[in-house]
Each structure stands twice: as C-alpha cells, then as structure tokens.
Amino acid sequence: MNPTLTPSSSARPDIRPVRHLTPRPPAPDPPGAPAWPTWGQRVLPTPLRGLLTDLGLWQDPTPLPPSQHLHQVLATLHHYGWCKSLDYSPTGRMCIRGAQNLLEKTGHVTPAGRARAAQHMQSILARTGITMPFFAWNDLPDQQFPAVQQLLTRAADLAHQNGE
C-alpha cells in the first residue's frame, strides 16, 4: 500500500530556461599619450618603416582597437593640449584630428581602426542632432574642451559596447 509519489501540479517546480549572460570584459586601462614622434617616425615614409620592421630594425607599437584609440586621443589632448582650427598649433596643441594623425603616424592605430573610431564619434554626434564632421564640430567658435572630452568618452564607450 505504497502511495505513488507523484507531485501534484501545484507542487511542480516552475522550470524556465536559464539565460546565461556572458559578462562583457571590463575595459582595459586607457593608454597614455605617446611621446612626440622621433626623427625617424617623422621623416621616414611608412613603406620604408614597414621594410625596416620586416628586417627587424624597427618596431612599431601594437595598434589599438577603436575604443582604446579614442581613450588615447583623449590622453594625448590632455598631455599636449587641445586647440581648434588647426591640426597642430605652433605651441604643440592639437585638435581631435591632429591627435589621431599623431597616433596613426606613430603606429598606435591603423587607418581602419582610426576610421572606425571616427564613425563612432559621428554616431555620438548624430544622436545629438549634429550632422557635421567631428573635426568641423571641434573647430566651432564656441566649442569647449569639456564637450570634446564628453564626445571622446562616449564614443569610446560605444566602441567598447560594440566589441571594438
């Protein structure tokens, strides 16, 4: 006289599929500003530097993904100073595009990574209703550095969210 041990319908556990969310890895520490380009980085054309690299006589830094590139642009602007209307001012300050030029010239970003970073900046500007290129926005007469910082930080966050 053993009663069968079947649970009643009300005692049945609620079984739902478990969604495993893969946590996004935290963003690595932002890179610092690079040193001013050496004589060789300024004078030697990129193809020649590529040949020297192949021969083991030159070593470019590892190019950064767009999210880290944008953080490095901000670090570069903090280190050398920010300006508008010129890629490089006579005193060594830079605009966003000037900092990107420096980082690309010294091998810290590839042209493709730089283009993706620019797309992220344009996306952030478009969200606020601004349709002009980021370098024209940088040069607006009433532009201030805190707005530039915010643009670069938000674009870096967007790039990181997209896995770049």
Sequence and secondary structure as in RCSB ss.txt:
>XXXX:A:sequence
MNPTLTPSSSARPDIRPVRHLTPRPPAPDPPGAPAWPTWGQRVLPTPLRGLLTDLGLWQDPTPLPPSQHLHQVLA
TLHHYGWCKSLDYSPTGRMCIRGAQNLLEKTGHVTPAGRARAAQHMQSILARTGITMPFFAWNDLPDQQFPAVQQ
LLTRAADLAHQNGE
>XXXX:A:secstr
        GGGS                          HHHHHS HHHHHHHHHTTS        HHHHHHHHHH
HHHHH B SSSSB TTS B HHHHHHHHHHTTSS HHHHHHHHHHHHHHHHHTT  S HHHHHT TT  HHHHHH
HHHHHHHHHHHTT 
